Amino acid sequence: MADNKNDFVEQAKEELTGMAKEGMHHPGTKPVLTGAAVGAIAGAVLPVVTWPVGLAIGAGWMFYKRLRP
């Protein structure tokens, strides 16, 4: 189990590094930004969540789904 956790962390590090270096040319950047935008809109519409929280949740969810489809 601990090996899976370390593997996930390594994949996340690798993905974030690639996104930072390649920018919009990286295949993971656009889905994560789309998730952030959808989350921000949902956060602006919903009375319980603010748009920054929605943005973070949307981006985090898409990033997670990128690593674990």
Secondary structure, DSSP 4 states (H G I P E B T S, - for coil): -HHHHHHHHHHHHHHHHHHHHHGGGSTTHHHHHHHHHHHHHHHHHSSSS-HHHHHHHHHHHHHHHHH--
